[in-house]
Amino acid sequence: MTRDEVLAMKPGRELDALVAHEIFGAQNPDPLFRPSEHISAALKVAERFQDIRITRYVDPEMTMWKCEIFIHGVRYFALEKTMAAAICKAALLAVMEE
C-alpha cells in the first residue's frame, strides 16, 4: 500500500484492521478495536512509538490534528480532522515505510 493510499483511507473498519495487522500483528483483529475512531484505542497505537508528537491546529474553518512519528531521523506524519485518525495513519506510514 502506498503513502497516498494510506492517507486517502477514511476512518473505519478497513483502516482499523490494517492498523491491527501492521502495528500489532493481529491476523484476525477484534471488531471492537476501533483506533481510527476511538481515541483510547488510538493512544494504544501511539504508545508503540518512542518519539511521537501530536499537534492541534485551529483556524476559523476547522480544527486539524497532525501526528508526527520519528524513527532513525525520518519523520512520518499525517494531518487529519481527528487525533485518532492522524495517529493511525502516521503509525501505518512509519511501520510500512521503515
N, C-alpha and C positions, 0 to 999 in steps of 0.2 A: 504494500500500500504506500502511496506517495505522500509527501508532506501536504500537498494541496488536497488530496482525498481525505486525509485525517481532519484538516481544518474545515473542510466542507460538511463534515458529518454533523447531524443535528443531535442534541441530547436525547437519549432514549436507549432502548434495549440493545440496538446494534453497537452503539458506542460503548455501553456498559459491558457487553460481552467481550468486546475487543480489549478493553481495559483489564477485565478479569483474567483474560488469557495472557496478554502480553506483560502485565505488571506482576500478577500473582501466580501465573502458570496454571490457572484453573481450566480444565478441559470442558467441564460442564458447569458453567457459572450459575450460582444461586440467583433465581429471578428476583429475589428481594434485594440483591446488591445493585444499587442504582447510583453509582458515583457521579454520573453526569447530571443528575437532578437533585441529589440529596447531599448537602454539604458534609454531614457526618461521615458518609462513605467516601467522599472526595478527600477529606482530611486523612483518611487511612491510606489513600494513594499518595498524598503529599509526604507522609511520614517515611516513605520508601526512599526519599532523596535527602542528601545531606545539605545541599546548597540550593535552596528554593526561595524565591521572592514572589510575593503576591502584592499587587498594587491596584488600587481603585482609582479610576478616572471619572470625574463627574463634570458634565457640561450641561447647559440648559436643555439639551435634547435627550440625553441618555447617560446612563452610568455604564461603564465598561470595566472589566477586570482583566488584568494582564498577569499571567503566571510565567515566570522565568525559572528554568532549571539549568544549572551549570554543572557540567561534567567534564573534567580534564580541560578546563578553559573554554569549552564550547558552550554556547548559550542556545537553549531550545525554548521557544516561547509560543504562547497563544494568547490572543486577545478575544474575549467573549463577553456576552451580556451577563453571564452568571459566573461566580467564582468557581463553582463546581465544574462547569464545562471547561473553563480555562485550565484548571488543574489537570483534568483528564486528558485534554488534547496536548498540553505541554509534556505531560508524563509519557504519553504514547510516542511523541516525536523523539523524546530523549532515549527511550529504550529501542525504538525501531531504527534510529539512525546511528546509534552508538556503534 
